Amino acid sequence: MTTSNAPDVVRSAYAQLAVTDLGAARWFWVDMLGFHIQYEDAESLYLRGTDELTHHSLVLRKGDLAALDHLSYRVRTPEDVDKAEKFFAGLGCPVKRLKKGEGTHGVGDAVRVIDPLGFPVEFFHEIERAERLIQRYDIRHGAEIARLDHFNICTPDIPAAYAHYRSLGFGCSETIEGDEHELYAAWMYRKQTVHDVAFTGGAGPRLHHVGVATHESHQVLRAADIFGSLHKEHHIERGPGRHGVSNAFYLYLRDPDGHRVEIYTSDYYTGDPDHETYRWNVRDDRRRDFWGNAVIESWYKEAVPVLDLDGRPRPVTDTVLDESAVQVGADGLG
């Protein structure tokens, strides 16, 4: 349950990724996926979807190593930024306070921490507003990305991840569990959808993917067709398909640096106060793909490193439970 001194998190807000080639990243995220550029300079791109009224939901910055710079959550009030600082300091986590103008462009006062799971995470309230593009159909292209939906992180201890996010007030929509209710994966939310963050069991801390939403499944298919028509199909890693968990229609792609993005649509509402967690068995081969299609090994095993508050790669710990090691007919990875 929520800890009384925890900040009131509203939703997943943006991800900041380090990329080694900003031009190649622009081609992938802007030209192919359809993100809109809100701001750019020689070292970075600030992007958003058509539905978003805040300054950005994705920041790409030039770096020597492809990695997660930080994940960011919006909190409800300026006072919640102070609460985040005290909450994580009380846990003994590294904490850095950033005044407006010291951190990410367009974001006000913020707190960045290395959370108990080893991830660089930011909490902020104030962010610049952006022009309304919701009905600018004339400038939509590619996959017509509407908004950021979620983060998916690789962590070796799923129960610890679950407990930490419960302490921040997150609900749990779905899980993957073993026969003795061992926790292999969990989907957790603050906004009223299936998730703002999900945990994939594996060596970590590493970023598995950033999930971005479109409005309709045909936009997911269109994205795959565009990559195929340009002979860039090697960027498609998995799908299109429909998940068992979340019921969403999906496509996974890898950008030129190996960052994984999921194009995602058609999940469901979780806002009722008595919403119950739906529990999948790890041996149910529909859990990752509702049609029983195989999940390729790279999807389970590959992810990008994360950086500490000084920009250095964090060490990685091996997993406790490995979902891909469970013999399941469709996966074939046991």
Secondary structure by P-SEA (a helix, b strand, c coil): cccccccccccccbbbbbbccaaaaaaacccccccccccccccbbbbbcccccccccbbbbbcccccccbbbbbcccaaaaaaaaaaaaaaccbbbbbcccccccccccccccccccccbbbbbcbbbbbcccccccccccccccccccbbbbbbccaaaaaaaaaaacccccbbbbcccccccccccccccccccbbbbbcccccccbbbbbcccaaaaaaaaaaaaaaccccccccccbbbccccccbbbbbccccbbbbbcccccccccccbbbbbbbccccccccccccccccccccbbbbbbcccccbbbbbbbccccccccccccccc
